[in-house]
């Protein structure tokens, strides 16, 4: 739910609001009332959702990558700028960094999204060049969970920032040489053995003999392979000598060996819940740890579609862990599409290996 207003803070009644569930394509349409308010109830948990708002005489706005949690309400404000003869319509920028347009809007990540959780945008009227002391944010981001607040909805102002701050800012990419194209280091898979299952289209890892992980809080995770994702994470988190690589972000990733998605969708396969529940147990046992989820696809299809699908899958896993009681600020989630392949895309087996969800520790 939310409200639609003009750049002079007046409510815009009758604005068309379209909510699209991106994985399924299901659309919900409504309109703002006389007070500029709108509501679309009973949406499915997860996402990502896209919202488009438009009204005659105003420049339309789009908000992307909205994720919903059970029993909580996403609440925000959308500002539409009036169209003038001197200022033709300018498409809403999609960049994650602030992009200014004359008489347009600035879209920027809310600070919570730097740490983890859904990708949010803050919409603010642009200010004249040379000063931003009068900048006034108009979109809302709740204080605890990004873009989501417990009912009744509340709003918290988020100041736009040109340089994201927060824990994630400490992690740097490998040095870049000007004039030389950036070539990411080939990613290695620590879980080597496995086979392609033609029936499901998944790559099945051979995770070794079953073992039991005894966690510091007294909880045990039973019947997981010695080379499973849980075992790798447990050994890294429990080993005081193991350090997080803060220079090369391509290192330290572990592939989930039992997390799968429905073909072409961001819907988790039923058998995936068990491993995600084990990851949640590990995070509860190591309360200072922060992780990052990475979604990947094979190279079939267009890069744009693959990037969106991988992003949606990573966010779906993020939402599942949050539902299991993990704080959103402890989990980052990003989609990388076909980048960082771990096998050639020339065979069914290689493509299955590349369609994966991975995890790395950001902080112990």
N, C-alpha and C positions, 0 to 999 in steps of 0.2 A: 504494500500500500504506500501511498505518498500523496503529494500535492504538486500541481502544475501552476507555475506563476510566470508572469512576464518579468523583464529585466528591471521594471520599476516596482517590483514586489506586489503586483496586483494579481489576484486569482484569475485563472483562465478557465472559464466553464466550457464544457462541451469539447474539450481537447480529446482527440482519438488516441487511445492507449492500446497498444498491441503487445502482448507477452508471448514469447515464443520459447518453447522447450526445445533447445537445439538438437539433442540426440534423437528425438522422435519427430520433430517438426510440428508438434501439436501447438496450435495457436489459441490464445484467449484474447478476446477484444472487449473493451469497455470504454467509458468516456468519463471525464472529470465532471463533478457536479458543480452547483452554483458557487461553492466555496473553493473550487479547484481541486477537490480531493477525489481520489480514485482508490478502488480496492479490487483485487483479484484473489478470492479465497480458495482454499483447498487445493493448492498446487502440490505436485509431487515433491518429495524431499530430494535434494541433490540439484542437478543442473548439468551444464550451465543454462541459464535463461538469458534471453535478450529482450529488452524493452525498447519499443519505439514510441515516441510521443510527438504528435504533430497537430497543428491547428492553422487554419487559413490566416495568412498575414504574418506568420511567425516562422522562424527557422526551426525545423524539426531537430530532435535530439535522440540519440541512441545510447543506451547503457548496456554493456556487454559483460559476460562472464559473472553472472549473479548466481550464487549457490544458496540453497535454502536448507535449514535444519528443521527437524520435526518439532512442532509446537512453538516455533518462534516466527516472528514477523519481520520481514525486510521492510524498512521504512526510510524513505529518502525524499528529497525535493528536486524537481527538475525545473530549470529556468529556460524559457524560450525567448529568444531575442526577436524583436520586431524586424520585419523586412522593410527595407527602404529602397527607393529608386537608385540611390547612390551606392548601396551595398547589396550586390546580388547574393543569392544563397551560397553559403559555404558549407560543404559537408563537414559533419562533426569529425574532428581528428580522432584517429584510432591509436595513436602512439601512446606508449606507457609513460613517456616523459612529457612535461608540459610543452604544448605547442600553441603559440599565440597567433590569432588571426585578427585583422582589423575588425572592430565592432562585432567580434564573435565571442567565443568562449574558450576557456582553457580547461583541458581535461588532464588530471594528474592522479597518480596513485594515492590512495589514502595511506597514511603511515603504517597502519596495521598490515597492509598487503605486502609491505617490504619484508616483514617477518614471516608471514605465512597466511593462509586462508584465501578467500576469494579475491580475485582481482577487482578492485573497486575503482570508480572514477569520481572525482570531485569536480563539479561544474561551477565555474566562477566567471563573472563578467570580466573581460580584459580591462586592464588599466593602461593609461598612456605610458609610452616609453619613458624611461628615466626615473621611475619611482613606483613602488608597490606598497607604500605604507598604508594606502587606503584600501588595499585588497580585502574583499569581504567574501568569505566562502559561503556558499548557499546550499551545497549538498550536505547530507548528514551521514556520518559514520558512527555507529554506536561505540561506546567506550570499550566493551569487552570483546564482542564477536564482530568482525568486520561485516558491515552491511546487514547485520542481523541483530535484532534486539528482542528481549523477552516481552511478550504482550503484558500490559499495554505498551505500544512502541514508544521509545524515547529516542532523542537525537542528540548527537554530540558533534560540535563543530570541529572540523579538521582543516588546519591551515595547509594550503598547497606548498610544496617544497620542490625546488629544482634539483636538489641532490638528496636522494632518500637517505634517512638516518635510521639507525637501529642496528641490531646485531648482524643482520645480513650484509651490512656495508663493509664488514671486516674482510669478507671473502673476495679475493681478487682473482681475475683471470690471469692466465700466463702472459708474460710480457709480449707486447706487440711491436714489431718493427715497421715504422712508417714506410709506405711504398711496397710492402711485401704482403701478399694475401695471407690472411690468418688460416692456418690449417690445424684443426683440432687434433690432439694426440689420439691415436687409435685406442679405443676403450677395450680393456681386457675383461673377460668374464671369469671370476674366481671359481664358478661352479661349471667345470668343463663337461663331465659326462652327461649324456642325455640322448633322447631319441625323438624323432618327429612322429606324432600320433595323427595319422591321416584321417581318422574318424572325427576328431575334434578340431584339427587344424592347429593344435598347440604343440609347443616343444616341451617335452616332459623331462625334467632334470632327475638324475639319479643321485639322491642326496645322502646315500650311505646308510650305515646301520642306525636304527632308532636309538635315541638317547634321551635323557631327561635333564633339563636345565633347571638348576636350583638358584632362584633369584634372591637378591639381598633382602627383600622384604618377606621372605619365607614362602613365597608362592613358587610352584614348580610348573614347568611346561614339559609335558610328557610326550613321548612318541614323536619326536622330531629328528630328522636326519642329522648326522654329525656334520654334514656339509650343507645343511639347509640355511636359508636366509636368517632364521632365528639364531642358529648357532654362530654364524659369522658375526652378527650384531652383538650377541652376548659376549663373545670373546673380545671384541673390540671395546665394548663399554666397560667390561670388568677388568681389562688389562691396564693398569696405571701407566705403563710405558708406551701404550699406543697413542699416537698423537694425530689430531685432525690436520690434514693437509690444507692449509689456508692459502697456498699459492697456486696450485694446479687443481682447478675445480673438476677436472675430468677423472681424478683419482678418488678411490675410496668408495666406489659404488658397488652395491650388491644387488643382484637380480632376484626378484621374488620368484620362487620356484613353484608356488601353488596359488598364484593370483592371476586369474584369467578374466577376459571380458567377452561378451557376446560379439560375434563377428560384425564389424563395422559400427559398433555402438559403444557407448560409455557405460553400459550396464554390466555390473559385476556378475560373473557366473556364480551360482550358489556355493560351489566348493571353495570359493575365494575367502569367504568370511572367516574361516578357521584360522588361516595364517594372519590375517589382519588383526584378529583378536589376540593372537600371540604377540604381535608387534605392540599392541596397546598394553599388554601385560609387561613387556620389557620396558616401555616408556614409564609406566607407573613405578617399576622397581628402580629405575634410574631417573629420578625426578628432575635432574638438572640437564638432562640430554635434550637436544633438539635435532630433528632430522629433516631431510629434504626428500620428497618423492619426485621421481622423474618418469614421465610417460613417453614412450617411443613407439614408432610404427615402422613398417617396412617401406620400401620406396614405390610401392604400387599406388597409382593415382597421383593427384597434384600435391605439391608441397603445402599449399594453403589448407586443403582439407585434412591432410595428415597432421599438420600442426594443430588444428582445432580439435581433432579427435584425440590426439595425445594429451592435450591440455585438459580436455573434458575427463579423460580417464584418470589422470593424476588427481584432479579435483574430486572425482567420485571417491577415490580411495581416501583422500583427505577428509571428506565429509563422513565416511564410515568410521575413521579413527576418532573424529570429534564426537560422533554419536556414542562411541565406546568410552567416553570420559576423558579424552586427552585435550588439553587446552589448545585452541587454534594457534596461539602464538608459538607453540613448540613444533609446529609442522609447517614446512614450506612445500609448495607443490607447483611444478612447472611441466609444460609439455615441450618436447624437442622434435617432434615429428620423426622424419627418417634420419636425422643427424645422429652421429655417434653409433653407427652400426657395429655390431659385434660379430657379424658373419656376412658373407656375400649375399646379395639379394637375387642371385641367379637360380636359386632352387627353393622348393617349398620348405625344406628344412631351415635354410638360412633365413628366409623371410619370417618363419615362425619364431626363430630365435630373436630376431630384431623387434618383433611385436612383444613388448615387455613393459613391466613396471619395475623400476629400480629404487633403491633407497641408499642414502649415505648419511653419515653422522656429521652434523654441522658444529655441534658443541657437546662436550661430555659433561 
